[in-house]
């Protein structure tokens, strides 16, 4: 079976946000506006997305 993936798009800038949120975006492979990263759907990735949910858009 193929692993389930999710598509994460950065929709907001991390300027003025805490450093840990910027580091989380970089961990997700995002560092510029409207950049898209396709990631494996794991609990760790879901936790990272939850931390920066106000900066990203998620598509199943």
N, C-alpha and C positions, 0 to 999 in steps of 0.2 A: 504494500500500500504506500502511496505517496504521502509524504508528510504534509500536514495542513499548514498553510502559510497565510499571513495577513499582510496587507499593504498599509504602510504608515506614511503619511504625508505631513511635512511641517507646514503649519499655516500661520504661525506667529513667531515673532522674533524673541529671543531670550534676553535681549538687552534690558537691564534693570531687574532681572530675575536672579535668584540665588545661584551661586557657582555650581551647586550640586545638580540643579536642573539643567544647566548648560552641559555638564558632564554626562548626564543621562541622555540628552539628545545625541551627543557624539557617540555614546555607547550604542544607540539605536541606528547609527549610521547617517544621522541627519546633522547638517551644519549650515544649511542655507535655506532660505524661504522657498517653498514649493518643491523641495527635493523629496523624492519618493524612495522608500526603502522597503523591500519585500523580505520579511523575516519569518522564521519558523514560529508557530503558535505554541509557546511554552509558558508555564506559570511565571518564570523569571521575566520573560519579555512582557507579559501582561502587567506585571508589577511595575516595570519601568514605564510602560505606557500610562498607567494610572497616575504615576508621579508627575507626568508632564501632559496630562490629558487636555489642559487648557491651551497647549501649544501645538497639538497634533490632531490629525483626522485619521480615523482607522476604518479600513474597508476589509470585510471578511473575504 
